[in-house]
Amino acid sequence: MTLDEQKPSPDLTATLNQLWIRFLPDIHQRVAILDTAAQAYATGEITPEQREAAHAAAHKLAGSLGTFGLAQGSELAREFEHACTSEESCASTPATRLVAIATEILAIIDAR
């Protein structure tokens, strides 16, 4: 059995669950930032501050979701992060994709 196949110990699982509960409000707030930025981008009204906030929130989500074993959520957050690296990269990503990413991340979080 490899390390990847091993299940976490009950103590580790309990600790991760406690941390999840503790950080869930922050995680939801970061997803809300992504959603707000995606919606603003879809209407053509995204500000540089919103793009930067979404980039930072996506970066933090990519790390935290991975820590909690939500690899798909982490990958989606990383995709959003890369899409909002600059005005040019944000402009080259369809707004519908950014909205879909935020929605998918929220669904992954809610399913945990």
N, C-alpha and C positions, 0 to 999 in steps of 0.2 A: 504494500500500500504506500503510495506516495504522499507527500505532505498535502498536495492539493486534494487528495481523496479523503483525508482525515476530517472527521467532524470536530468542531470545536468542543472543548470540555463544557460540561454544564455550567461551571463557574464563569467561563469566558462568555458563554451564551447569555447568561444572566447579566453580566457586566455590560455586554454590547446592547442588550435590550434596555437597560437603565440609561445608557448613554443615548440611545435612540430617542427615548422619551424626552430626555433632557434637551437634546438638540433639534427635535422635530419642529418647534416653532421657528427656529433660525432657518431650517431647511425649507419650510413652507414660505418663509419670507423671501428667500433667494429665488424660489420658483416663481413667486409673484413678480419679482423684478424682471425675470426672463419673459414672463407673459406680458407684462406691461410694455416692455421694450419691443417685443414681437408685434403686439397690437399697434403700437405707435409706428413701427416700421411699415406695417401693412397699410396704414393710412398716409404714409409719407411724411409723418410728423415726428420722427424720432430725433431727439437732440443728441449732441455729442456726449452729454452727461449721462443720458439713458443708455447709450451704447457702451460707454465705459463701465457703468454700474452693472449692466448685463454681462459684460465680459468678465468682470471680477466675480460676480455671483456664479456664473457658469464654471469658472475655475475652481471656486470653493466647493461647488456641488460635485464636480468631477472627482475631487479627492474624497469628500465625505461619503458620497454614495458608494464609492469603491470600498471604503473602510467597513461599511455596513453590509458588504456582500451584494450590492446592487450593481453588478458590472454593466448591465445594459443601460441603467440610468447614468452611470459614470461615462459611458461611451457617448451617450446622447448629449450630456452636459459638455463634454469635450468638443463635440461637433459644434454646439452653439458657441462655445468659447472661441473656436477657430473662425467661425463665421463672423464674430464681432471683434476680431483683432484690430481691424481698421475700418474706416469708412468705405474703402474700396472693397474689402472682403465682405462686409455686411451688404453692400449694394449688389454683390454678385450672387448672393444667396436669396432664393425666392422667399418672400415674406410668409407664404403659406408653410414653407418648411420650418421656419423659426417658430411659428404658432404651433405646428404639429409637435415639434420637439418639446416645447414647454408642456403641452398637454400630455404627451407620452411620459415625461418625467413625473408629472403629478400622479398619473395612474400607477406608475411603478412604486412610488412612495406610498400611496394609499393602499396598495396591495400587500405591503410588507406586514 
